[in-house]
Amino acid sequence: MPEVDATDARLLLALTEDPRASVMALSQRLGLARGTVQTRLARLEGNGALAPLDQRVRPESLGYRLGAYMSVQVAQRDLTEVGDALAGLPEVLEVTGLSGATDLLVHVVATDADHLWRITEAVLAIPGVQRVDTALAMRRFVDRRVAPLLERAAGPAAD
């Protein structure tokens, strides 16, 4: 993952505050040339510093009101295949490999408890999956955020 410098951080913060801002508006706000803003945005998109837009869509708006985290134990030799199989399930939002007793932390969404049961059965049916423990997400106290890190990377505000 490439490094983000202070100017990139200021640009990303401006986009966080106004995701639909035009290149010209960003240029004026940051005091940068329009070409500089375009070049930096293209680089940030191309090198993966900017996540895909679909990550902004809330699953609840699509009818997936139930969220859960699955702790999945996997036969070590099957980790890659299990990860690929999980990526094939539309309800799987994210899969993270962990150290410790749990091999994978899988964030899933479902429309209701019966749907979550079917998702759990589908995960258990994946060759290499040995055990699944599911915990319902009851309430989110802090949404995924990066703005505080961008503010730190941007440095002191210029007045």
C-alpha positions in Angstrom: 0.0 0.0 0.0 1.5 3.3 -1.0 2.1 6.2 1.4 -0.2 9.1 1.6 1.6 12.5 2.1 0.1 15.6 3.8 -1.3 17.0 0.5 -2.9 13.7 -0.3 -4.4 13.6 3.2 -5.8 17.1 2.8 -7.3 16.1 -0.5 -8.9 12.9 1.0 -10.2 14.9 3.9 -11.9 17.4 1.5 -13.4 14.4 -0.3 -14.6 12.9 3.0 -16.4 16.2 3.8 -17.8 16.6 0.2 -17.6 13.3 -1.7 -19.2 14.9 -4.8 -16.9 17.9 -5.0 -15.6 18.6 -8.5 -11.9 18.7 -9.3 -12.2 22.4 -9.7 -13.9 22.9 -6.3 -11.2 20.7 -4.6 -8.5 22.7 -6.4 -9.9 26.0 -5.2 -10.5 24.7 -1.6 -6.9 23.3 -1.3 -5.1 26.0 -3.2 -3.7 23.5 -5.7 -3.6 23.5 -9.5 -6.5 21.6 -11.1 -4.0 19.3 -12.9 -2.3 18.5 -9.6 -5.7 17.5 -8.0 -6.5 15.4 -11.1 -3.2 13.7 -11.1 -3.3 13.0 -7.3 -6.8 11.6 -7.5 -5.9 9.3 -10.4 -2.9 8.1 -8.5 -4.9 7.5 -5.2 -7.5 5.6 -7.1 -5.0 3.6 -9.1 -2.8 2.5 -6.2 -5.7 1.4 -4.0 -5.5 4.3 -1.4 -9.2 5.1 -2.3 -11.6 2.2 -1.6 -14.2 1.3 -4.1 -17.4 3.4 -4.0 -19.6 0.3 -3.2 -18.1 0.4 0.4 -20.2 3.5 1.1 -23.5 1.7 0.5 -25.1 0.5 3.7 -26.4 -3.1 3.4 -29.5 -2.0 5.5 -30.7 0.1 2.6 -30.8 -3.2 0.5 -32.9 -5.0 3.1 -30.0 -6.7 5.0 -30.9 -5.5 8.5 -29.1 -8.2 10.4 -25.3 -8.2 10.8 -23.1 -10.8 12.3 -19.5 -11.8 12.7 -18.5 -15.4 12.2 -15.3 -16.8 13.8 -14.3 -19.6 11.4 -11.8 -22.3 12.1 -10.2 -23.7 9.0 -7.9 -26.6 8.1 -4.7 -24.5 7.5 -4.0 -26.1 4.1 -7.4 -24.9 2.9 -7.3 -21.2 3.9 -7.0 -19.9 0.3 -9.8 -22.1 -1.0 -12.1 -21.2 1.9 -11.4 -17.5 1.4 -12.2 -17.9 -2.3 -15.4 -19.8 -1.5 -16.5 -17.1 1.0 -15.9 -14.4 -1.6 -18.5 -16.2 -3.7 -21.2 -15.6 -1.1 -22.9 -12.3 -1.7 -23.8 -11.8 2.0 -20.1 -11.9 3.0 -18.9 -8.3 3.3 -15.4 -8.9 4.5 -13.1 -11.7 5.5 -10.0 -11.1 7.7 -7.3 -13.6 8.5 -6.4 -13.6 12.2 -3.8 -15.1 14.5 -4.8 -17.3 17.3 -7.5 -19.9 17.7 -9.8 -18.3 15.1 -8.5 -18.4 11.6 -11.0 -16.1 9.8 -13.3 -13.3 11.0 -16.2 -13.1 8.5 -18.5 -10.1 8.5 -21.9 -11.2 7.0 -25.3 -9.6 6.6 -28.7 -11.2 6.4 -32.4 -10.2 6.0 -33.5 -12.1 9.1 -32.5 -15.0 11.4 -33.6 -17.7 9.0 -31.4 -16.2 6.3 -28.5 -16.0 8.7 -29.0 -19.7 9.4 -28.8 -20.5 5.7 -25.7 -18.4 5.4 -24.1 -20.3 8.3 -25.0 -23.6 6.7 -23.4 -22.5 3.4 -20.2 -21.5 5.3 -20.1 -24.8 7.1 -20.5 -26.7 3.8 -17.3 -25.2 2.4 -14.6 -27.9 2.3 -11.9 -27.1 4.9 -14.3 -25.2 7.3 -14.1 -27.0 10.7 -16.1 -24.8 13.0 -18.2 -21.6 12.9 -19.2 -19.4 15.8 -21.6 -16.6 15.0 -22.1 -13.4 17.0 -24.9 -11.0 16.2 -23.9 -7.4 15.7 -26.3 -5.6 18.2 -25.2 -2.0 17.7 -22.4 -0.1 16.1 -20.9 2.4 18.4 -18.2 3.8 16.0 -18.6 3.5 12.2 -15.6 2.6 10.1 -13.7 5.8 9.8 -10.4 7.1 8.6 -10.9 10.9 9.0 -9.0 11.1 12.3 -6.0 9.4 10.7 -6.2 11.7 7.7 -6.3 14.7 10.0 -3.2 13.5 11.7 -1.5 12.9 8.3 -2.5 16.3 7.0 -0.8 18.1 9.8 -1.8 21.4 11.3 -4.5 23.3 9.5 -3.2 26.2 7.4 -4.9 29.5 8.3 
